[in-house]
Amino acid sequence: MSLKEKWHRMSGHIDFNKLKVLCEEYVNLVENLTGKGIKEIRCDNGTEYINKNVADFVKNCGVYLRPCIPYVHALNGTAERYNNILLDKACCLQAQARVDRRYWPECINAAAYLTNQSPASTIERRTPFEIFFKKKPDVSNLTLYGSRVFTRVLDVRRRSKWDRKADRGILLGYTDLGYRVLVNNRVIVTRHVDFFDENIKVISLRDDKLDEARKSGEQNIASQDDANIPVNEENVVQEDEVAG
């Protein structure tokens, strides 16, 4: 589910079991950050929204709860469309990180975080973060999702000087001050990470120029006189011989 207001396009992912608590936190957060009150909450007819706890909450806050007509998804089109967008992005992130599907909540949260930091054409190529907080986002912490990393083991967790100083992990998410890393089937939050990924291949967007340069170089080599290129056959080692 995406909690969002149309004017800023800010999105987030929540747990249904904590809906009432999170609604209270979200309403207070929005009012404190913007100085504006929430007047209306639009939702579908799911039981996670239409229940006594949520009804009491909106009644006490003076917020109007507007459920959509059943099976008419167009009335809740913004949230429905963003659910699909987040799901598509999360599937791509899960494939990029090459992790088990049980970590799908981490992928969903990362997809929402990246969406909030990315320019959108519907808000004049600005980011939802910028519209909401009135400042540009700091994206210096962004790196390739699913990168293999080393996380530092804190001194308090090391029993002796000979214990390992770092654990190997996989980047699964971002926070304002650090990263969410999968280490030994456990997700930790840390800011002490070193990135490495030997499998990343950088491919030029202008491969046509690269091909032209390669062809030009081959032609220049072919045009040279073989007599001018001394070759000592005794020093030439075939790859098969090296492998053997």
C-alpha positions in Angstrom: 0.0 0.0 0.0 1.3 3.5 -0.8 0.5 6.3 1.5 0.8 9.5 -0.6 -0.6 12.8 -1.3 -1.2 13.8 -4.9 0.7 17.1 -4.8 4.1 15.7 -3.8 3.9 12.1 -5.1 5.7 10.8 -2.0 5.4 7.0 -1.5 6.1 4.5 1.2 5.4 0.9 2.0 3.7 -0.2 5.3 2.7 -3.3 7.1 -1.0 -3.9 7.2 -0.9 -5.1 10.8 0.5 -1.7 11.9 -1.9 0.4 9.9 -3.6 2.3 12.7 -0.3 3.0 14.5 1.4 4.1 11.3 -1.6 6.3 10.3 -1.3 8.1 13.5 2.5 8.5 13.1 2.1 9.6 9.4 -0.6 12.2 10.2 1.5 13.7 12.9 4.6 13.7 10.8 3.0 15.4 7.8 1.4 18.0 10.0 4.7 18.8 11.7 6.7 18.9 8.5 4.2 20.9 6.3 2.1 22.8 8.8 -0.9 21.5 7.0 -3.5 19.1 8.2 -4.8 16.0 6.4 -8.4 16.4 5.5 -9.2 13.1 3.7 -7.9 9.6 3.4 -9.0 7.6 0.4 -8.8 3.9 0.4 -10.3 0.7 -1.0 -12.8 -1.5 0.9 -10.2 -3.8 2.4 -10.7 -4.9 5.9 -7.3 -3.5 6.9 -8.9 0.0 6.3 -12.6 -0.5 7.1 -12.5 -1.6 10.8 -13.2 -0.1 14.2 -9.6 0.9 15.0 -9.2 3.0 11.8 -12.7 4.4 12.2 -12.0 5.6 15.7 -8.7 7.1 14.6 -10.1 9.2 11.8 -13.1 10.2 14.0 -10.8 11.5 16.7 -8.5 13.3 14.2 -11.4 14.8 12.3 -10.2 13.2 9.1 -12.7 12.1 6.5 -12.3 8.4 5.4 -13.5 7.9 1.8 -13.6 4.3 0.7 -13.9 3.7 -3.0 -16.7 1.9 -4.7 -16.0 -1.9 -4.7 -14.3 -3.2 -7.9 -14.0 0.3 -9.4 -10.2 0.7 -9.3 -10.2 3.8 -11.3 -11.4 5.8 -8.3 -8.2 4.8 -6.5 -6.1 4.9 -9.6 -3.1 6.8 -8.2 -2.5 4.3 -5.4 -3.2 1.3 -7.7 -0.8 2.5 -10.3 2.0 3.2 -7.8 1.5 -0.3 -6.3 2.3 -1.7 -9.7 5.2 0.6 -10.2 6.7 -0.4 -6.9 6.2 -4.1 -7.6 7.8 -3.8 -11.0 10.8 -2.0 -9.5 11.1 -4.4 -6.6 11.1 -7.4 -9.0 14.0 -5.8 -10.9 15.9 -5.0 -7.7 15.4 -8.6 -6.5 16.8 -10.0 -9.8 19.7 -7.5 -9.7 20.6 -8.4 -6.1 20.2 -12.2 -6.8 18.6 -12.8 -3.4 15.9 -15.1 -2.2 12.3 -13.9 -2.7 11.7 -13.9 1.1 13.5 -10.6 1.1 10.8 -9.0 -1.0 9.9 -6.4 1.8 13.5 -5.0 1.6 13.1 -4.8 -2.2 9.8 -2.9 -1.9 11.2 -0.5 0.6 14.3 0.1 -1.6 12.0 0.7 -4.6 10.0 3.3 -2.6 13.2 5.0 -1.4 14.6 5.2 -5.0 11.3 6.4 -6.4 11.2 9.3 -3.9 14.7 10.3 -4.9 14.1 10.2 -8.6 12.8 13.0 -10.8 9.2 12.6 -12.1 7.7 14.1 -15.2 4.4 14.7 -13.4 6.0 17.2 -11.1 8.2 19.1 -13.6 11.1 16.7 -13.4 11.6 17.3 -9.7 11.8 14.6 -7.1 9.0 13.8 -4.6 11.5 14.4 -1.8 12.2 17.9 -3.0 8.5 18.8 -3.3 7.8 17.4 0.2 10.8 18.7 2.2 11.5 21.8 0.1 15.1 20.8 -0.5 17.0 18.7 -3.0 17.7 15.1 -1.8 21.2 14.0 -0.9 21.9 11.1 -3.3 25.6 10.7 -2.4 24.8 7.5 -0.6 23.2 5.8 -3.6 25.1 2.9 -5.1 24.3 -0.1 -7.2 21.6 -2.2 -5.6 22.7 -5.7 -4.7 26.4 -4.7 -4.6 28.6 -7.1 -2.6 30.0 -5.3 0.4 32.2 -5.7 3.5 30.6 -4.4 6.7 32.9 -3.5 9.6 32.6 -5.6 12.7 32.5 -3.3 15.7 35.2 -3.6 18.3 32.6 -4.4 21.0 31.6 -7.5 19.0 35.1 -8.8 18.7 36.3 -11.0 21.5 40.0 -10.8 20.6 42.3 -9.0 18.2 42.4 -12.1 16.0 38.7 -12.1 15.3 37.5 -11.0 11.9 37.2 -7.3 11.3 34.6 -7.4 8.5 31.6 -9.5 7.3 30.7 -10.0 3.7 27.2 -9.0 2.7 24.7 -7.8 0.1 23.3 -4.3 -0.2 19.5 -4.6 0.2 18.4 -1.0 1.1 19.2 2.6 1.9 18.7 4.8 4.9 19.3 8.5 5.5 22.5 7.7 7.4 23.6 4.3 6.2 22.6 1.1 4.4 20.6 -2.1 4.9 22.9 -5.1 4.4 22.2 -8.8 4.3 24.8 -10.6 6.4 24.5 -14.3 7.2 20.8 -14.3 6.4 20.2 -11.3 8.7 19.5 -7.7 7.6 21.5 -5.2 9.6 21.7 -1.4 9.4 25.2 0.1 9.2 27.1 2.9 7.7 30.6 1.3 7.8 30.7 -0.5 4.5 33.2 -1.0 1.7 31.8 -1.8 -1.7 33.2 -4.2 -4.2 31.7 -6.2 -7.1 33.9 -8.0 -9.5 31.0 -9.0 -11.7 30.1 -5.4 -12.7 30.8 -4.7 -16.3 30.8 -1.1 -17.5 29.5 -0.8 -21.1 29.9 2.4 -23.1 26.7 4.0 -24.4 28.6 4.8 -27.6 29.7 1.4 -28.7 29.6 2.5 -32.3 32.6 4.7 -31.7 34.4 2.0 -29.8 33.8 -0.4 -32.8 35.1 2.1 -35.2 38.3 2.7 -33.2 38.8 -1.1 -32.9 38.4 -1.6 -36.6 40.7 1.3 -37.4 43.3 -0.1 -35.1 43.0 -3.6 -36.7 43.4 -2.0 -40.2 46.6 -0.1 -39.1 48.1 -3.3 -37.7 47.2 -5.3 -40.8 48.8 -2.6 -43.0 52.1 -2.8 -41.3 55.0 -4.8 -42.9 55.4 -8.1 -41.1 59.2 -7.8 -41.6 59.2 -4.8 -39.4 57.6 -6.7 -36.5 60.3 -9.0 -34.9 58.8 -12.1 -33.4 60.7 -14.6 -31.4 58.7 -17.9 -31.7 60.5 -19.4 -28.8 59.0 -16.8 -26.5 55.4 -17.2 -27.8 53.3 -19.2 -25.3 49.9 -20.4 -26.3 47.0 -20.0 -23.8 46.4 -23.8 -23.9 50.0 -24.4 -22.7 49.6 -21.8 -19.9 46.4 -23.4 -18.8 48.0 -26.8 -18.9 
